[in-house]
Amino acid sequence: MSDKQQNLHEFFAEKMEKAKIQFERALDCKHTDFDDLYPYMNEQPQFFWYKRYVAWSELLTIVKLADELGLEWQNQFSPLQVEFIQGKVLQGKVLDNWYPEGDNKEEESVSQMEE
């Protein structure tokens, strides 16, 4: 692999990781870049749906570009997450089952909020 190919692969791996983190933060209702763009919308009930769709769209866009360039991206996700991404539609099952079984991120968040 040439240096340019390696740099491109690293670039997309970094962008993919950032998009994944942004989507997961949106799922967990945590602060994302979208909050900074539209701070006046925080009070709107539909804001969190917009935020999730924006993060999901960003993730799908980066995946699409990686596919078009023939770059590996699937190794950064669980098999179920890859299936969701390939399905492209942000459905309730994606929101409910994004985190692999045994990943206690949501449970940890709830327990930290209760403390």
trRosetta pair geometry for C-beta under 8 A, 3 or more apart (Angstrom, degrees):
i j d omega theta_ij theta_ji phi_ij phi_ji
1 5 4.6 -123 -171 91 89 126
1 6 5.2 112 127 -60 117 87
1 9 7.5 -15 -177 -5 146 143
2 5 4.7 96 54 8 78 102
2 6 6.9 -141 96 -5 40 88
3 6 5.6 -56 -146 38 31 113
3 7 6.2 33 155 -20 66 106
4 7 5.7 -53 -146 37 29 111
4 8 6.3 30 154 -19 63 106
5 8 5.7 -54 -148 37 31 112
5 9 6.3 32 153 -19 65 106
6 9 5.7 -54 -148 37 30 112
6 10 6.3 28 154 -16 65 107
7 10 5.7 -56 -145 40 30 110
7 11 6.1 38 153 -25 65 106
8 11 5.5 -50 -146 33 30 117
8 12 6.5 23 158 -12 64 105
8 69 7.0 -133 157 169 130 146
8 71 7.1 -131 129 -84 98 134
9 12 6.1 -59 -148 40 28 104
9 13 6.2 31 153 -22 64 108
9 71 5.7 178 -112 -138 73 114
9 72 7.6 26 -144 40 108 85
10 13 5.5 -52 -142 36 31 114
10 14 6.3 32 156 -19 64 106
11 14 6.0 -61 -156 36 26 110
11 15 6.4 20 152 -14 64 109
12 15 5.5 -53 -140 41 36 110
12 16 5.9 41 157 -24 68 106
12 62 7.0 154 -155 -176 83 98
12 65 7.2 -154 -121 105 118 105
12 66 5.1 130 -178 -97 140 101
12 69 7.3 -162 -63 65 155 143
12 71 5.2 63 74 128 160 162
12 73 7.0 -83 145 -88 116 101
13 16 5.7 -52 -145 36 27 114
13 17 6.4 29 154 -20 62 106
13 73 7.9 -167 -98 -114 59 67
13 76 7.0 166 -147 -65 77 135
14 17 5.8 -53 -148 34 29 111
14 18 6.5 28 153 -17 63 106
15 18 5.7 -54 -148 37 32 112
15 19 6.3 31 154 -18 66 107
15 62 5.3 -165 128 -135 109 134
16 19 5.8 -56 -146 38 30 109
16 20 6.2 32 153 -21 64 106
16 59 7.9 73 -147 -142 63 73
16 62 5.5 178 -90 136 66 134
16 63 7.4 89 -119 -74 104 66
16 66 6.8 27 -72 -54 124 148
16 73 5.4 -168 -114 -143 154 103
16 76 5.5 122 128 53 127 167
17 20 5.7 -53 -147 35 30 113
17 21 6.4 30 154 -19 64 106
17 76 6.4 -122 -79 -154 73 139
18 21 5.7 -54 -148 36 31 111
18 22 6.3 32 153 -20 65 106
19 22 5.6 -51 -145 36 32 112
19 23 6.4 32 155 -19 64 104
19 55 7.3 151 -169 -170 69 72
19 58 5.0 -156 -134 123 106 100
19 59 4.3 153 152 -93 117 65
19 62 5.0 -161 -15 14 161 148
20 23 5.8 -55 -150 36 30 110
20 24 6.3 25 154 -15 65 108
20 59 6.4 93 -78 -117 51 117
20 76 6.5 -141 -40 142 156 119
20 77 7.2 -156 -113 -82 134 93
21 24 5.8 -57 -145 41 30 109
21 25 6.2 32 155 -20 65 106
22 25 5.7 -54 -146 37 29 111
22 26 6.4 31 152 -20 63 105
22 32 5.3 90 -154 -143 83 120
22 33 6.7 -29 -127 13 125 101
22 55 4.7 -160 127 -133 94 107
22 58 6.5 -14 86 77 141 144
22 59 7.6 -164 69 -56 100 95
23 26 5.6 -54 -150 36 32 112
23 27 6.4 36 149 -22 65 103
23 52 7.5 68 -151 -150 70 62
23 55 4.1 159 -95 146 59 115
23 56 5.9 94 -124 -76 115 53
23 58 7.5 -158 -60 65 95 100
23 59 5.0 2 -49 -44 139 138
23 98 8.0 -152 133 -156 110 150
24 27 5.4 -46 -147 33 36 116
24 28 6.3 23 156 -7 65 109
24 98 7.2 -177 -105 133 79 139
24 99 8.0 88 -132 -75 109 92
24 105 7.6 -38 -176 154 119 164
25 28 5.8 -63 -144 48 30 103
25 30 4.2 -87 -163 71 83 108
25 31 6.9 -49 171 72 126 40
25 32 5.0 144 102 -74 123 97
25 55 7.5 -164 61 -116 81 155
26 29 7.5 31 -176 -78 32 30
26 30 7.6 -87 -59 50 22 69
26 32 5.4 -7 -68 -32 84 151
26 34 7.2 44 -97 26 114 137
26 48 7.5 149 -174 -164 78 71
26 51 4.7 -169 -140 135 108 96
26 52 4.7 160 145 -94 120 55
26 54 7.5 -173 -108 64 155 85
26 55 4.1 -163 -2 4 151 153
26 56 7.9 -114 82 -32 148 75
27 52 6.5 85 -78 -117 55 106
27 95 6.3 178 -133 -141 100 73
27 98 6.0 -88 -121 41 164 157
28 105 7.1 -85 -87 146 133 114
28 106 7.2 -150 -108 -99 94 71
28 109 6.0 -162 -155 -88 113 162
29 48 5.8 -21 -109 -128 93 130
31 35 5.1 -79 -147 28 72 156
32 35 5.6 124 56 -5 58 95
32 51 6.2 137 44 -168 132 113
32 55 6.4 -71 -157 -76 166 122
33 36 5.7 -55 -163 33 46 112
33 37 6.7 45 144 -22 72 104
34 37 5.6 -54 -151 33 39 113
34 38 6.5 -19 168 28 71 102
34 50 7.5 179 175 117 140 92
34 51 4.8 162 94 -126 150 84
34 54 5.2 123 -95 81 138 150
34 55 7.1 -91 -22 -50 135 89
35 38 7.1 -89 -144 61 22 69
35 39 6.5 54 166 -94 66 65
35 42 6.8 48 -144 -82 91 105
35 51 7.3 24 -57 -114 73 132
36 39 6.7 2 -138 -56 26 95
38 41 4.2 2 147 14 113 122
38 42 7.8 161 117 -38 78 66
38 47 7.5 -166 110 -138 124 106
38 50 8.0 -32 65 110 159 141
39 42 6.1 -17 -171 -19 49 113
40 43 7.6 -44 171 19 48 101
41 44 4.9 -45 -168 21 72 121
41 47 4.6 150 141 -108 98 116
41 50 7.3 -44 152 56 148 148
42 47 6.0 148 -118 164 24 173
43 47 7.6 103 54 -24 27 143
44 47 4.5 119 73 -41 90 99
45 48 7.9 -53 172 19 42 95
46 49 5.1 -53 -167 39 67 116
46 50 6.1 70 137 -24 84 99
47 50 5.7 -56 -152 36 34 112
47 51 6.1 35 153 -22 68 108
48 51 5.4 -49 -143 36 35 117
48 52 6.4 39 155 -21 64 103
49 52 5.7 -53 -148 35 32 111
49 53 6.4 28 155 -15 65 107
50 53 5.9 -61 -149 40 30 108
50 54 6.2 30 155 -20 67 107
51 54 5.9 -53 -147 34 28 111
51 55 6.5 24 156 -14 63 108
52 55 5.9 -59 -148 40 29 108
52 56 6.1 30 154 -20 66 110
52 90 6.7 150 138 178 105 149
52 95 7.3 4 -161 -99 150 112
53 56 5.5 -52 -140 39 32 113
53 57 6.2 36 157 -22 65 105
53 90 6.2 -157 -104 44 69 159
54 57 5.8 -54 -148 35 28 112
54 58 6.6 30 153 -20 62 104
55 58 5.7 -51 -150 33 32 113
55 59 6.5 34 152 -19 64 105
56 59 5.7 -55 -151 36 32 112
56 60 6.3 29 153 -16 66 107
56 90 4.6 -5 -158 -75 171 133
56 94 7.9 67 -117 133 131 149
57 60 5.8 -56 -145 40 31 109
57 61 6.2 35 155 -24 65 106
58 61 5.7 -54 -148 32 30 114
58 62 6.6 25 156 -15 64 105
59 62 6.1 -59 -152 36 29 106
59 63 6.4 29 152 -18 65 108
59 85 7.0 -104 137 -119 113 108
60 63 5.5 -54 -146 38 34 114
60 64 6.2 39 154 -24 67 104
60 85 6.8 178 -98 -156 73 81
60 88 6.1 77 -128 -134 136 79
61 64 5.7 -52 -148 33 30 113
61 65 6.6 28 154 -15 63 105
62 65 5.8 -53 -149 37 33 110
62 66 6.3 35 152 -20 65 106
62 73 7.7 153 127 -130 90 147
63 66 5.6 -56 -147 37 31 112
63 67 6.3 34 153 -20 65 105
63 73 5.7 -177 -124 110 73 162
63 85 5.7 176 -99 176 168 125
64 67 5.7 -53 -150 35 30 113
64 68 6.4 28 153 -18 64 107
65 68 5.7 -55 -147 37 32 111
65 69 6.3 18 157 -8 66 110
66 69 6.0 -66 -147 46 29 102
66 71 4.3 -91 -160 70 81 106
66 72 7.6 -68 171 73 119 14
66 73 4.3 78 123 -47 159 130
67 70 7.6 33 -179 -73 31 29
67 71 7.7 -83 -54 47 20 70
67 73 7.4 -66 -53 14 69 129
72 75 5.9 26 152 1 115 110
73 76 6.1 -52 -180 24 59 113
73 77 7.7 26 139 1 77 110
74 77 6.1 -77 -159 46 48 99
74 82 4.9 38 -141 -112 98 131
77 81 3.8 -127 -178 94 111 123
77 82 5.0 145 96 -57 123 75
77 85 6.7 6 161 -10 178 137
78 81 4.5 95 51 5 77 104
78 82 7.1 -137 93 -7 41 84
78 100 4.4 159 -85 -71 161 117
79 82 5.6 -51 -149 32 34 114
79 83 6.6 38 151 -21 64 103
80 83 5.5 -50 -152 33 35 116
80 84 6.6 38 149 -19 65 101
80 97 6.5 -92 158 141 138 109
80 100 6.7 147 38 -99 122 75
81 84 5.5 -50 -150 34 36 113
81 85 6.3 35 152 -19 66 105
81 98 6.5 60 -102 -159 94 65
81 100 7.6 -65 -27 -57 107 87
82 85 5.7 -55 -147 38 31 111
82 86 6.2 28 155 -16 66 108
83 86 5.9 -57 -145 40 28 108
83 87 6.3 31 153 -22 62 108
84 87 5.6 -59 -153 35 30 114
84 93 7.7 -156 -107 107 107 90
84 94 4.7 120 -152 -115 129 99
84 97 7.8 178 -68 88 133 96
84 98 7.0 -54 16 -108 174 72
85 88 7.2 34 172 -74 37 47
87 91 7.8 -51 126 6 135 115
87 94 7.8 -153 74 -71 127 118
89 94 7.8 -170 102 -23 59 137
90 94 5.5 -104 -147 62 54 149
90 95 7.4 64 178 -46 87 92
91 94 5.2 111 56 0 63 98
91 95 7.5 -128 106 2 40 88
92 95 5.5 -57 -151 39 40 110
92 96 5.8 28 156 -13 73 112
93 96 5.7 -57 -135 46 32 106
93 97 5.5 -12 175 19 69 119
94 97 6.9 -75 -125 55 16 81
94 98 5.9 46 170 -71 60 92
95 98 6.6 -18 -137 -24 18 112
99 103 4.2 -131 174 83 105 127
99 105 5.5 -147 -118 36 150 116
99 106 6.4 -161 20 -16 155 105
100 103 4.9 91 62 -14 73 119
104 107 4.4 -59 -165 52 85 115
104 108 5.2 94 127 -32 93 95
105 108 5.8 -56 -146 35 25 111
105 109 6.5 27 155 -22 62 105
106 109 5.6 -52 -152 31 33 114
106 110 6.6 29 153 -16 65 105
107 110 5.8 -55 -150 37 33 110
107 111 6.2 28 155 -15 67 108
108 111 5.8 -58 -145 41 31 107
108 112 6.1 30 156 -20 66 108
109 112 5.9 -58 -147 37 27 109
109 113 6.4 27 154 -20 63 106
110 113 5.7 -55 -149 34 31 111
110 114 6.5 30 153 -20 64 106
111 114 5.6 -53 -149 34 35 112
111 115 6.8 43 152 -30 64 100
112 115 5.7 -46 -153 21 36 115
